[in-house]
Amino acid sequence: MRIKDALATVRPFFSFEFFPPRDDAGSRQLLATIEALQPLRPAFVSITYGAGGSTRARIVALAKEIQQQIGLTVVAHVTCVGASRAELRALFDDLARGGIENVLALRGDPPKGGAFKAAPDGFSHANELIAMLRRNYDFCIGAACYPEKHPEAPSFESDLAFLKAKADAGADFLVSQLFFDNEVFFALERRARAVGVDLPMLPGLMPITNFDQIQRFVAMCGATIPPKLRVEMEARKRDVEAVQDLGVAYASMQAIELLRGGVPGIHFYTLNRSPATRAIVSSLLAASAWRSTIMR
Ligand SMILES: Cc1cc2nc3c(=O)[nH]c(=O)nc-3n(C[C@H](O)[C@H](O)[C@H](O)COP(=O)(O)OP(=O)(O)OC[C@H]3O[C@@H](n4cnc5c(N)ncnc54)[C@H](O)[C@@H]3O)c2cc1C
């Protein structure tokens, strides 16, 4: 199913993000995680691209296996950083031949410690990749958005202008970077609507399961941990289970408020693990959290 159509019709709408494992053992473990989450009937699962040394062939094979054998709709992330147009065309041809209808078109991050460098005939920004996809393929195209602005952007206004460029280039839907304060997401949504970006915008939530790890992530992606949440996490940091319990409770409360604020669904960064996401989504389903939606 195309995500644009799913977003207009499917409720409740949950999606789960996974990263491709390096080897066959990791792939088997990931498929077990996906099968554990399948009863929650996600609208799609997404497969990240570019990190961890996975090859193009492995990513395409994994996307096909999830879609064809497990029966879940896949969104394949694709990044243009460092790739030539021919390499990108080969990837998109493979995905299209494999029956993948949805892609999340991204620039990608520079290699660790290195600077961003486009390939000589490649693309520098996601809007260029989206325009190429729109001209040459029939994918439903997603793009990234940043409630606390992209870390490289000099200002929120400039990031918003480039978000509009991605919408104008032909993006069909948006998925947000992770955040822990719903107001930053609602503020992005209001500002995006004000500049004419009217695409469905899925908030991305990452349940905290490990405090050190989340601190590394937020430092990389420019997200903020609100002071009160930080205090509660600090108080539990030597107790793994207590951190996980708080992470699940906090993300559940975030999700309920977002759904009541009118978001079309929630995208979960699962880190290839099922328990936290399963607990949160199960509680949202049990409480029919999406039914009491009020539009802002
Ligand atoms: C939901 C989600 C999923 C992700 N999945 C992956 C993944 O699978 N693999 C991976 O490697 N990374 C992934 N990332 C990280 C992403 O690649 C990085 O955040 C990257 O630095 C920016 O990607 P982008 O597509 O937003 O880039 P862009 O939209 O190109 O923006 C990058 C920066 O350049 C600015 N900019 C945008 N367009 C222009 C322009 N035309 N001219 C000048 N400046 C411009 C923006 O304001 C921003 O500061 C993901 C991020 C999100 C939010």
The ligand as an SDF file (V2000), in Angstrom:
LIG
                    3D

 53 58  0  0  0  0  0  0  0  0999 V2000
   12.8180   10.0450    9.9170 C   0  0  0  0  0  0  0  0  0  0  0  0
   14.3020   10.0300    9.6310 C   0  0  0  0  0  0  0  0  0  0  0  0
   14.8960    8.9070    9.0760 C   0  0  0  0  0  0  0  0  0  0  0  0
   16.2790    8.8970    8.7870 C   0  0  0  0  0  0  0  0  0  0  0  0
   16.8240    7.7620    8.2310 N   0  0  0  0  0  0  0  0  0  0  0  0
   18.1440    7.7550    7.9060 C   0  0  0  0  0  0  0  0  0  0  0  0
   18.7410    6.6320    7.2490 C   0  0  0  0  0  0  0  0  0  0  0  0
   18.0700    5.6310    6.9730 O   0  0  0  0  0  0  0  0  0  0  0  0
   20.0600    6.6800    6.9390 N   0  0  0  0  0  0  0  0  0  0  0  0
   20.8250    7.7920    7.2240 C   0  0  0  0  0  0  0  0  0  0  0  0
   22.0340    7.7750    6.9130 O   0  0  0  0  0  0  0  0  0  0  0  0
   20.3030    8.8710    7.8350 N   0  0  0  0  0  0  0  0  0  0  0  0
   18.9690    8.8750    8.1850 C   0  0  0  0  0  0  0  0  0  0  0  0
   18.4210    9.9850    8.7880 N   0  0  0  0  0  0  0  0  0  0  0  0
   19.3030   11.1210    9.1220 C   0  0  0  0  0  0  0  0  0  0  0  0
   19.4200   12.1130    7.9520 C   0  0  0  0  0  0  0  0  0  0  0  0
   20.0970   11.5030    6.8820 O   0  0  0  0  0  0  0  0  0  0  0  0
   20.2130   13.3120    8.4730 C   0  0  0  0  0  0  0  0  0  0  0  0
   19.4380   14.0300    9.3980 O   0  0  0  0  0  0  0  0  0  0  0  0
   20.8030   14.2110    7.3830 C   0  0  0  0  0  0  0  0  0  0  0  0
   21.8000   15.0260    8.0070 O   0  0  0  0  0  0  0  0  0  0  0  0
   19.8030   15.1360    6.7220 C   0  0  0  0  0  0  0  0  0  0  0  0
   18.9620   14.4630    5.8800 O   0  0  0  0  0  0  0  0  0  0  0  0
   17.7560   15.2340    5.1460 P   0  0  0  0  0  0  0  0  0  0  0  0
   17.1670   14.3140    4.1890 O   0  0  0  0  0  0  0  0  0  0  0  0
   16.8660   15.8720    6.1550 O   0  0  0  0  0  0  0  0  0  0  0  0
   18.6030   16.3510    4.3930 O   0  0  0  0  0  0  0  0  0  0  0  0
   18.2690   17.7380    3.7050 P   0  0  0  0  0  0  0  0  0  0  0  0
   16.7890   17.9470    3.5660 O   0  0  0  0  0  0  0  0  0  0  0  0
   19.0820   17.8230    2.4730 O   0  0  0  0  0  0  0  0  0  0  0  0
   18.7710   18.7830    4.7960 O   0  0  0  0  0  0  0  0  0  0  0  0
   20.1040   18.7420    5.3110 C   0  0  0  0  0  0  0  0  0  0  0  0
   20.5280   20.1420    5.7560 C   0  0  0  0  0  0  0  0  0  0  0  0
   20.7040   21.0040    4.6140 O   0  0  0  0  0  0  0  0  0  0  0  0
   19.7400   22.0770    4.6000 C   0  0  0  0  0  0  0  0  0  0  0  0
   19.1900   22.0700    3.2310 N   0  0  0  0  0  0  0  0  0  0  0  0
   18.1990   21.2800    2.7370 C   0  0  0  0  0  0  0  0  0  0  0  0
   18.0340   21.5130    1.4250 N   0  0  0  0  0  0  0  0  0  0  0  0
   18.9260   22.4570    1.0670 C   0  0  0  0  0  0  0  0  0  0  0  0
   19.2660   23.0860   -0.1660 C   0  0  0  0  0  0  0  0  0  0  0  0
   18.6140   22.7830   -1.2890 N   0  0  0  0  0  0  0  0  0  0  0  0
   20.2760   24.0130   -0.1660 N   0  0  0  0  0  0  0  0  0  0  0  0
   20.9430   24.3150    0.9610 C   0  0  0  0  0  0  0  0  0  0  0  0
   20.6650   23.7390    2.1720 N   0  0  0  0  0  0  0  0  0  0  0  0
   19.6980   22.8340    2.2130 C   0  0  0  0  0  0  0  0  0  0  0  0
   18.7070   21.7320    5.6660 C   0  0  0  0  0  0  0  0  0  0  0  0
   18.1750   22.9020    6.2900 O   0  0  0  0  0  0  0  0  0  0  0  0
   19.5230   20.8870    6.6360 C   0  0  0  0  0  0  0  0  0  0  0  0
   20.2320   21.6980    7.5260 O   0  0  0  0  0  0  0  0  0  0  0  0
   17.0650   10.0300    9.0960 C   0  0  0  0  0  0  0  0  0  0  0  0
   16.4620   11.1620    9.6760 C   0  0  0  0  0  0  0  0  0  0  0  0
   15.1100   11.1740    9.9410 C   0  0  0  0  0  0  0  0  0  0  0  0
   14.4730   12.3880   10.5730 C   0  0  0  0  0  0  0  0  0  0  0  0
  1  2  1  0
  2  3  1  0
  2 52  2  0
  3  4  2  0
  4  5  1  0
  4 50  1  0
  5  6  2  0
  6  7  1  0
  6 13  1  0
  7  8  2  0
  7  9  1  0
  9 10  1  0
 10 11  2  0
 10 12  1  0
 12 13  2  0
 13 14  1  0
 14 15  1  0
 14 50  1  0
 15 16  1  0
 16 17  1  0
 16 18  1  0
 18 19  1  0
 18 20  1  0
 20 21  1  0
 20 22  1  0
 22 23  1  0
 23 24  1  0
 24 25  2  0
 24 26  1  0
 24 27  1  0
 27 28  1  0
 28 29  2  0
 28 30  1  0
 28 31  1  0
 31 32  1  0
 32 33  1  0
 33 34  1  0
 33 48  1  0
 34 35  1  0
 35 36  1  0
 35 46  1  0
 36 37  1  0
 36 45  1  0
 37 38  2  0
 38 39  1  0
 39 40  1  0
 39 45  2  0
 40 41  1  0
 40 42  2  0
 42 43  1  0
 43 44  2  0
 44 45  1  0
 46 47  1  0
 46 48  1  0
 48 49  1  0
 50 51  2  0
 51 52  1  0
 52 53  1  0
M  END
$$$$
